[in-house]
Amino acid sequence: MNHFIHSRPAPRLLCAALVLLAAAGLSACGNKEKKAGQALASVNGEEITVLQLNEELQRAGVQAPQQAAASKQLLESLIDRQLLQNEAAKEKVDRDPKVMQAIERAKALIVAQAYMQKRIGAATRPSKAEVEEYFAKNPLFFSQRKQFDLRELVIPTAALNDELKAVMDRAKSLEDVAQWLDEHKIAFGRTQVSRTSADLAPELSGKLQSMPKGQLFIVREGERSLLIALADIKDSPVGLDAAAPQIEQFLASKKNKDAAEAELKRLRASAKIEYFNKDAAASASASAPAAAAPAAAAPANSAHEANERGVAGLK
């Protein structure tokens, strides 16, 4: 046995209105200046305009066929937001120190992201040669991709003691382990999943490929642990034509991220940065550029932020 540590537009909901209110907080609550654009509604004298609605449609990514229905829902959300904003102004919520701090933070993030987008521009589309090179250099993601069929027993990590590990070591099948859990009144769930070598970390994928069918192993995931049997390994290749669109998207996002990191490195090199907490200085100076760049490039890179290896999950 092996042990691995693995580690629409919304309807009129109050939570949606609160989120919209937070964005509106960048302008002062109770602003009485007339807003630009054709008015669609008025809430206690405060106009809601076509420009505001169009902005919400754009942010929600609503496609043309759904815009008519979405517009009605978003207009109601804008009305809810304005109602909350008016009440916040009456109660001077905008002067609460925590609210002011949150507004300043949101403003800083928006301005920083706008600067980065202006600086690095739109993602450069990778060439056909770049796509083909990435495809060729990552056979486990594509041409040599494997599918692993797994059977799992899900238990609380607190129940994963030495006695249970010994049972896993001598068990001939996952059913033997399930029977032992039943006998010892340990609650568990059953799942069946399939993962590919494109979904998994290369180290784990490599170990799975070297295992015989039926091999039992353990994966710890915080408060729960998985007792797993490798049921089958299958070839599941993906051709270049099928993979190319996602490879293009990944490489374009990576170029954006690299450009953002380079810009932050340039700005840090030319800035005078002083740390007043010596304990924080070393770790902050080492980690800040890498941590800040993805955040600044988030609008272009969010789709692949969690997949640094490349394209995964192609079916």
C-alpha positions, -999 to +999 in steps of 0.1 A: +000+000+000+012+035-008+005+066+013+002+099-005-004+133+011-024+151-015-031+176-003-269+348-147-277+375-137-292+369-103-328+375-093-337+401-067-316+387-039-304+407-010-269+393-012-266+403-049-278+438-039-251+440-012-224+430-036-235+457-060-236+482-032-200+475-024-190+483-059-211+515-058-193+526-027-164+539-047-186+570-052-199+588-022-232+576-008-260+600-014-244+617-044-270+640-058-253+648-091-274+639-122-260+608-137-252+607-174-273+586-197-310+580-204-329+573-172-347+540-168-360+544-133-359+568-103-356+557-067-365+585-043-352+610-069-320+591-077-319+581-114-308+547-127-296+550-163-291+530-194-253+534-190-255+517-155-275+489-168-252+483-198-223+482-174-240+455-153-248+435-185-212+437-196-198+427-162-222+397-161-212+386-196-248+383-207-251+370-243-274+389-268-303+363-267-306+366-229-302+403-226-339+412-226-347+390-197-314+398-179-320+435-183-352+433-163-335+413-135-305+436-134-326+467-133-344+454-103-310+447-087-299+482-095-331+495-078-323+473-047-288+487-047-300+523-048-324+516-020-296+502+002-273+530-008-299+556+002-304+540+036-267+537+041-264+575+035-291+583+060-273+562+087-239+575+076-226+540+070-202+554+045-183+571+073-178+539+093-140+533+094-143+497+083-165+507+054-141+535+044-112+511+045-130+486+023-139+513-002-103+524-004-091+489-008-116+482-037-106+515-053-069+506-051-075+472-067-096+486-095-071+513-103-041+489-101-058+464-124-068+491-149-032+503-150-019+467-156-044+461-183-035+493-200+002+486-196+003+450-209-027+453-233-046+424-247-030+389-246-009+381-276-023+352-294+003+324-295+015+312-329+007+278-343+043+268-337+040+277-300+009+256-297+025+226-314+056+230-292+035+229-260+016+199-273+047+180-281+065+189-248+035+176-227+027+141-239+011+132-206-015+159-210-023+150-246-008+122-269+000+099-240-027+109-216-039+082-192-073+078-175-073+064-139-105+049-127-107+050-089-129+036-062-129+055-030-141+052+006-144+086+023-137+088+060-130+115+086-092+120+088-095+116+126-105+079+120-073+073+100-052+056+128-025+030+128-049+001+131-068+012+099-035+017+081-025-019+090-059-031+076-052-012+044-017-029+042-031-065+044-065-060+026-069-077-007-096-053-019-114-021-009-144-042+001-123-058+028-116-023+042-153-014+039-162-045+059-137-036+086-151+000+088-186-014+092-175-038+120-159-009+138-188+014+133-168+040+114-190+060+090-178+063+054-190+072+020-184+056-014-174+074-046-162+064-080-141+089-100-120+091-130-089+113-133-065+118-161-028+124-162-036+160-173-057+165-141-031+153-116+002+165-104+030+148-124+044+131-094+011+115-084+003+107-120+036+089-124+031+068-092-004+058-104+009+046-137+034+024-119+008+008-097-009-026-104-046-026-107-063-031-074-035-013-055-048+005-023-035+038-011-045+068+010-050+104+002-054+130+030-075+160+022-078+181+054-105+169+076-114+140+053-093+111+039-098+089+009-091+052+010-086+045-027-083+014-050-070+018-085-096+000-106-083+006-141-058+025-162-068+033-198-052+052-227-071+084-233-051+104-258-061+139-271-052+151-305-037+184-314-068+197-332-089+191-300-064+205-277-053+236-297-080+261-286-074+255-249-036+255-253-040+289-271-060+303-242-035+290-216-005+303-234-021+337-240-029+339-202+006+329-193+020+356-215-002+381-197+009+368-163+046+369-173+042+405-186+025+415-153+053+400-133+079+418-154+061+451-150+059+447-112+096+437-111+104+469-131+084+491-107+100+475-077+134+480-091+128+517-096+109+523-063+122+531-028+105+505-006+111+506+032+101+479+056+095+489+093+090+453+105+122+434+102+106+400+107+082+407+077+108+422+054+126+390+043+095+370+035+076+400+020+105+410-004+108+374-016+072+366-021+055+399-031+063+400-068+051+365-075+020+370-054+010+404-067+014+397-104-014+372-108-038+395-088-030+424-111-034+402-142-065+385-128-090+397-155-069+380-182-057+350-163-084+339-140-096+310-162-062+292-158-050+305-124-053+271-108-037+252-136-001+261-139+008+228-157-012+237-188-044+223-202-063+198-181-096+180-181-100+176-218-126+149-223 
